[in-house]
Amino acid sequence: MAHKGLPLRGNPSLHLKPEHTPRDLRAGVVGIGTFGRHHASKYARLSSVELAGVADPSADARRAATATYGVPAVADWRELLGAVDVVSICSPALTHASIVRAFLNAGSHVLVEKPIATNLAEADQLIALAEATDRVLTVGHQERFVFARTGLLDYVDAPLEVECWRMGPWSGRGGDVSVAVDLMIHDLDLVHRLVPGEVTDVDAKGYARHNRHADEVGALVTFDGGAQATLFASRMAQSRSRGMRATYPDGVIEIDFLARKVRNSTSRLLNPLKLEDPLGESVESFVNAVRFGAATLVRPEEARKALETALLIDDACKARRDVPLAATRYAAHA
């Protein structure tokens, strides 16, 4: 089968598809697991984008990608350097910083799945490098696109208390970091958008089942203005549940992210959750930022803030991972 896409380093036989125009952005995806395949599909559907190639160490994943998209699929992501204008990094979290750094230095704009990195020093380096190279760097906090549609971010008054829960069965993914960095970080991003100020205290407990990283974490985060956030995340639950409850002086707003429902007893006028494809909107927003200079919904500095709090939670619960949390105050929605 003939391949679509641009010539890749080390692959001189691969060629540009005839209908490609100079105005198309050449896109690549590193890591063609569950999320990577979704990213590739979103790029393939955009009229202004040419899916030029994908990379994954798995031969099975490469064969499937070639069969599905008709593009070059390489084992070594370095073969995509210099061959793509935009790239999604969907590899394991521990590899994010080194791969993002390489693509920024090669001139590519980057959408990296969360977390932006696994430590703050690396996150700071990536933010500085994107600024120095004048490249777009954004992070895949897709839940933000769902959340923004409610209109709640348009209100400046902060809630008194926020509760978040996010849980599901073990998938085998994300085990290179804790569930706080893998899953809870979505909710931490939302909490930081709602609650201004700095974190002053973190109380957390964690339980590790599959490896040394906590698979279940409960945390109480206190901010300098007095607001508190209670969060629970598990990747060892029997069923899926994702939600948030924000308490204000005049009532409560509760969001079910799975059912896409909003319950609101406050005076704030909110929109229903009708966004069916947050990843598609995230990828399109990224492409528009590159093509037209539009602002990205998720700035890397914001992703760094969520990572910082996730790491504080990890630190708080390192010595407290000896019992499951199902009966604790952190697991009210388990």
Backbone torsions as a table, in degrees:
resi	resn	phi	psi	omega
1	MET	NA	135.2	178.1
2	ALA	-71.4	143.3	-179.8
3	HIS	-92.5	140.8	166.0
4	LYS	-85.6	164.7	172.5
5	GLY	113.3	176.8	-177.2
6	LEU	-89.7	159.7	173.6
7	PRO	-59.8	134.4	178.0
8	LEU	-106.7	151.1	179.1
9	ARG	-55.0	127.0	-179.8
10	GLY	83.6	2.0	-179.8
11	ASN	-130.8	67.9	-173.8
12	PRO	-66.0	-18.4	-177.4
13	SER	-80.3	-14.4	-179.2
14	LEU	-82.6	136.7	-170.6
15	HIS	-130.6	166.3	179.2
16	LEU	-71.4	135.1	178.5
17	LYS	-71.2	147.7	-170.5
18	PRO	-56.8	-36.7	-174.0
19	GLU	-83.3	1.9	179.1
20	HIS	-64.2	138.0	176.5
21	THR	-121.7	157.1	-179.1
22	PRO	-59.4	-20.1	-177.8
23	ARG	-81.7	-14.6	178.1
24	ASP	-71.4	143.1	172.5
25	LEU	-88.7	132.9	176.8
26	ARG	-85.4	122.2	-175.8
27	ALA	-112.3	147.5	174.3
28	GLY	-134.0	160.2	176.6
29	VAL	-133.4	128.5	176.2
30	VAL	-105.0	116.2	-176.6
31	GLY	96.1	102.8	-177.2
32	ILE	-110.1	51.0	169.2
33	GLY	-83.8	-152.5	-177.4
34	THR	-57.5	-50.8	-177.7
35	PHE	-72.0	-40.3	-179.3
36	GLY	-60.3	-40.0	177.8
37	ARG	-62.7	-38.7	177.9
38	HIS	-64.5	-42.8	178.0
39	HIS	-60.0	-46.1	-179.7
40	ALA	-59.6	-40.9	179.5
41	SER	-63.3	-39.2	-179.4
42	LYS	-66.4	-43.6	177.8
43	TYR	-62.2	-42.5	-176.4
44	ALA	-62.3	-24.4	-177.2
45	ARG	-89.8	-10.8	-178.3
46	LEU	-85.3	128.0	-175.7
47	SER	-67.9	-24.2	-176.8
48	SER	-92.5	6.5	-173.3
49	VAL	-126.7	139.1	173.0
50	GLU	-108.5	112.4	174.3
51	LEU	-70.0	107.2	-169.5
52	ALA	-93.8	-25.8	-178.7
53	GLY	176.8	160.0	178.5
54	VAL	-134.3	161.3	-179.5
55	ALA	-137.3	137.6	176.2
56	ASP	-164.1	138.5	178.9
57	PRO	-69.5	-16.7	-178.2
58	SER	-82.5	122.3	178.1
59	ALA	-62.8	-38.3	179.2
60	ASP	-63.2	-42.2	179.3
61	ALA	-64.9	-38.5	179.9
62	ARG	-66.7	-43.5	179.1
63	ARG	-61.8	-41.7	179.7
64	ALA	-64.8	-40.7	-179.8
65	ALA	-65.4	-42.5	178.8
66	THR	-63.4	-41.5	179.5
67	ALA	-66.6	-36.1	-176.3
68	THR	-79.8	-44.4	-171.3
69	TYR	-108.8	-13.9	-179.4
70	GLY	64.9	34.6	-179.1
71	VAL	-121.6	161.2	175.9
72	PRO	-59.5	137.7	177.1
73	ALA	-128.4	117.9	-174.1
74	VAL	-116.1	156.4	-179.6
75	ALA	-79.6	-35.0	-175.6
76	ASP	-105.1	116.9	-178.3
77	TRP	-59.8	-21.7	-179.3
78	ARG	-63.7	-21.2	178.1
79	GLU	-70.1	-14.2	176.6
80	LEU	-87.8	-13.9	-178.0
81	LEU	-61.7	129.6	-179.3
82	GLY	81.5	-7.1	-177.6
83	ALA	-106.5	-4.8	-178.9
84	VAL	-133.0	146.1	176.4
85	ASP	-86.7	-36.1	179.9
86	VAL	-131.2	148.6	-177.9
87	VAL	-148.0	141.8	171.0
88	SER	-102.2	130.7	177.6
89	ILE	-102.9	109.4	-176.4
90	CYS	-122.6	29.4	179.6
91	SER	-86.2	174.4	177.9
92	PRO	-55.4	149.5	-172.7
93	ALA	-55.2	-39.0	-177.1
94	LEU	-65.3	-17.3	-179.9
95	THR	-95.3	-7.5	-172.1
96	HIS	-56.7	-51.0	-171.5
97	ALA	-60.8	-46.9	-176.6
98	SER	-67.2	-37.9	-178.9
99	ILE	-73.7	-43.8	177.2
100	VAL	-58.8	-44.2	-179.8
101	ARG	-58.2	-44.4	-177.8
102	ALA	-64.4	-42.0	-178.6
103	PHE	-71.7	-37.6	175.3
104	LEU	-61.1	-43.7	179.1
105	ASN	-65.6	-26.8	178.8
106	ALA	-84.7	-2.7	176.6
107	GLY	97.6	7.0	-179.5
108	SER	-88.4	149.8	168.5
109	HIS	-86.4	145.9	-167.8
110	VAL	-129.5	130.3	165.3
111	LEU	-110.8	111.7	-178.6
112	VAL	-108.1	133.3	174.5
113	GLU	-60.7	153.0	178.3
114	LYS	-65.9	149.8	-3.5
115	PRO	-80.4	160.8	178.5
116	ILE	-59.3	-35.5	177.3
117	ALA	-161.7	-176.5	179.9
118	THR	-110.9	1.7	170.4
119	ASN	-149.3	161.5	-172.8
120	LEU	-70.8	-32.8	179.4
121	ALA	-61.5	-44.5	178.6
122	GLU	-66.0	-41.1	178.3
123	ALA	-60.1	-44.0	179.5
124	ASP	-63.1	-39.8	179.2
125	GLN	-63.5	-41.5	-179.3
126	LEU	-67.1	-41.7	179.2
127	ILE	-62.3	-44.1	179.2
128	ALA	-66.0	-38.8	-179.3
129	LEU	-67.5	-41.1	177.6
130	ALA	-61.4	-39.0	177.3
131	GLU	-65.9	-44.4	-177.4
132	ALA	-67.5	-34.6	-178.2
133	THR	-92.8	-3.2	-179.5
134	ASP	57.8	44.3	178.0
135	ARG	-111.8	150.3	174.4
136	VAL	-76.4	129.5	173.5
137	LEU	-129.4	119.9	177.2
138	THR	-137.4	165.9	-170.0
139	VAL	-127.1	143.9	-172.8
140	GLY	-78.8	60.0	171.1
141	HIS	-88.4	73.5	-173.0
142	GLN	-60.8	-28.5	-178.3
143	GLU	-61.5	-23.9	178.6
144	ARG	-61.7	-35.2	-179.4
145	PHE	-68.1	-38.1	175.6
146	VAL	-64.4	-48.0	-175.8
147	PHE	-62.5	-42.8	-176.6
148	ALA	-61.6	-30.5	-178.5
149	ARG	-65.4	-21.4	179.0
150	THR	-69.6	-26.3	-175.3
151	GLY	89.3	-0.7	-177.1
152	LEU	-65.2	-30.1	179.8
153	LEU	-70.2	-12.6	178.8
154	ASP	-77.7	-13.4	179.4
155	TYR	-94.2	136.5	-174.4
156	VAL	-90.9	-19.7	-178.6
157	ASP	-74.6	135.4	-175.2
158	ALA	-89.5	151.2	175.2
159	PRO	-71.8	159.4	175.3
160	LEU	-77.3	-34.1	-176.0
161	GLU	-150.4	144.1	176.6
162	VAL	-129.4	134.7	173.1
163	GLU	-119.4	134.7	179.8
164	CYS	-132.7	140.3	174.7
165	TRP	-138.8	139.0	-176.7
166	ARG	-151.0	114.1	-174.9
167	MET	-150.7	156.5	177.9
168	GLY	-172.5	171.6	179.5
169	PRO	-68.9	162.7	177.3
170	TRP	-64.6	129.2	-178.9
171	SER	-109.7	-10.9	-175.5
172	GLY	87.6	-8.2	-179.8
173	ARG	-98.7	154.8	172.5
174	GLY	77.3	9.0	-176.1
175	GLY	-73.0	-4.4	178.5
176	ASP	-80.4	-7.1	175.7
177	VAL	-138.3	170.3	179.0
178	SER	-71.8	165.4	177.6
179	VAL	-66.6	-22.9	176.1
180	ALA	-65.6	-41.5	180.0
181	VAL	-81.4	-28.6	-177.2
182	ASP	-81.8	-47.7	-172.8
183	LEU	-120.0	-48.4	-177.2
184	MET	-59.6	-23.5	-177.7
185	ILE	-60.0	-29.0	174.0
186	HIS	-58.4	-48.1	-177.5
187	ASP	-71.3	-34.6	176.5
188	LEU	-63.1	-37.3	175.8
189	ASP	-60.6	-43.8	179.8
190	LEU	-67.7	-41.2	179.3
191	VAL	-60.3	-43.4	-179.9
192	HIS	-67.1	-24.9	175.9
193	ARG	-75.2	-28.9	-178.2
194	LEU	-88.3	-36.9	-172.1
195	VAL	-110.9	113.6	178.1
196	PRO	-75.9	169.3	175.3
197	GLY	95.0	-175.5	-174.8
198	GLU	-105.8	153.1	174.8
199	VAL	-74.8	129.6	180.0
200	THR	-109.2	-20.3	-178.7
201	ASP	-156.3	143.6	177.5
202	VAL	-134.3	125.3	172.9
203	ASP	-118.2	126.9	-174.0
204	ALA	-149.0	152.9	172.2
205	LYS	-132.9	148.6	180.0
206	GLY	-141.7	157.2	178.8
207	TYR	-135.4	125.9	-179.2
208	ALA	-106.7	125.5	178.3
209	ARG	-113.1	-45.8	-168.9
210	HIS	-89.5	-28.2	176.6
211	ASN	-160.3	-159.5	-175.1
212	ARG	-75.7	-12.3	-179.9
213	HIS	-91.2	140.4	-177.5
214	ALA	-61.7	131.0	177.7
215	ASP	-98.6	-11.5	179.4
216	GLU	-142.2	127.0	-176.2
217	VAL	-139.3	135.9	170.6
218	GLY	-121.1	138.7	-175.4
219	ALA	-144.2	147.1	172.1
220	LEU	-119.8	115.6	-176.3
221	VAL	-111.8	127.1	-179.5
222	THR	-111.2	136.9	-178.9
223	PHE	-105.5	160.8	-174.4
224	ASP	-66.7	-18.1	176.4
225	GLY	-86.4	-1.4	178.3
226	GLY	102.0	-15.1	178.9
227	ALA	-67.7	151.9	178.9
228	GLN	-130.3	149.2	175.4
229	ALA	-126.2	127.0	175.0
230	THR	-106.8	124.5	-174.8
231	LEU	-128.3	143.3	175.0
232	PHE	-137.1	130.9	178.1
233	ALA	-138.0	137.7	179.8
234	SER	-144.6	137.1	171.1
235	ARG	-114.8	28.9	176.5
236	MET	-136.1	22.5	178.4
237	ALA	-81.8	161.8	179.8
238	GLN	-82.3	-22.6	-179.6
239	SER	-140.2	167.5	-177.4
240	ARG	-94.5	140.9	175.9
241	SER	-156.1	132.0	179.0
242	ARG	-142.5	120.5	-178.4
243	GLY	-159.9	172.6	178.8
244	MET	-148.2	141.9	174.2
245	ARG	-128.9	123.2	179.1
246	ALA	-115.1	124.6	-178.2
247	THR	-102.3	125.0	179.1
248	TYR	-116.0	166.3	178.7
249	PRO	-57.4	-27.5	-175.9
250	ASP	-107.6	12.5	177.6
251	GLY	151.2	-166.1	-173.6
252	VAL	-130.6	141.3	172.5
253	ILE	-117.3	125.4	178.4
254	GLU	-123.8	132.6	-177.6
255	ILE	-120.7	128.0	171.8
256	ASP	-102.3	107.4	-174.6
257	PHE	-73.3	-23.7	178.8
258	LEU	-80.4	-46.7	179.8
259	ALA	-81.0	-10.2	-178.3
260	ARG	57.6	50.0	-180.0
261	LYS	-123.9	146.1	178.5
262	VAL	-125.3	127.9	172.2
263	ARG	-112.2	129.4	-170.2
264	ASN	-139.3	115.8	176.0
265	SER	-109.2	10.9	178.2
266	THR	-92.9	179.5	178.5
267	SER	-84.6	-2.9	-178.1
268	ARG	-75.5	133.7	178.5
269	LEU	-88.1	114.9	-176.8
270	LEU	-117.0	156.1	179.4
271	ASN	-92.5	153.2	173.1
272	PRO	-69.0	157.1	179.1
273	LEU	-88.1	101.7	-178.3
274	LYS	-113.8	1.2	-178.0
275	LEU	-72.7	113.6	-176.2
276	GLU	-91.6	-18.3	-172.6
277	ASP	-137.9	73.0	-178.1
278	PRO	-62.7	-34.6	177.8
279	LEU	-66.8	-41.7	177.4
280	GLY	-59.9	-41.5	178.4
281	GLU	-68.3	-36.1	178.3
282	SER	-63.1	-46.6	-180.0
283	VAL	-65.3	-43.0	179.9
284	GLU	-65.3	-38.6	176.9
285	SER	-62.0	-41.3	177.2
286	PHE	-61.3	-47.8	179.8
287	VAL	-61.8	-41.8	179.1
288	ASN	-65.4	-34.3	176.9
289	ALA	-63.9	-38.1	179.9
290	VAL	-73.1	-45.7	-174.4
291	ARG	-74.6	-40.2	-170.0
292	PHE	-119.6	-1.1	-178.7
293	GLY	77.2	16.3	178.7
294	ALA	-66.6	152.0	178.6
295	ALA	-71.5	141.8	174.1
296	THR	-81.5	146.4	179.9
297	LEU	-69.3	-33.6	-179.4
298	VAL	-113.0	108.5	177.2
299	ARG	-83.0	149.0	-178.7
300	PRO	-61.7	-30.7	177.7
301	GLU	-63.9	-34.3	177.8
302	GLU	-70.8	-39.3	176.8
303	ALA	-64.7	-35.0	177.0
304	ARG	-64.9	-37.7	179.6
305	LYS	-63.9	-44.5	178.1
306	ALA	-63.4	-39.9	177.9
307	LEU	-62.8	-41.8	-179.2
308	GLU	-58.6	-44.8	-179.9
309	THR	-69.9	-37.4	176.9
310	ALA	-61.1	-39.4	179.3
311	LEU	-70.1	-34.6	174.3
312	LEU	-62.6	-39.3	177.2
313	ILE	-65.5	-43.2	175.9
314	ASP	-56.7	-46.1	-179.0
315	ASP	-63.0	-38.5	-176.6
316	ALA	-69.7	-25.9	-174.2
317	CYS	-111.1	8.2	-177.9
318	LYS	-59.5	-37.6	-176.4
319	ALA	-95.0	11.1	-172.2
320	ARG	-133.2	53.2	-175.6
321	ARG	-122.3	49.3	-174.2
322	ASP	-109.0	-13.0	-179.0
323	VAL	-137.6	146.1	173.9
324	PRO	-59.6	156.7	-172.2
325	LEU	-102.1	5.9	-170.6
326	ALA	-56.7	-28.1	-176.4
327	ALA	-100.3	3.8	-176.2
328	THR	-87.7	170.3	-179.3
329	ARG	-67.1	-18.8	179.9
330	TYR	-76.6	-17.3	-169.9
331	ALA	-110.5	36.6	-174.9
332	ALA	-60.9	-25.3	-176.1
333	HIS	-107.4	12.7	-178.8
334	ALA	-72.3	NA	NA
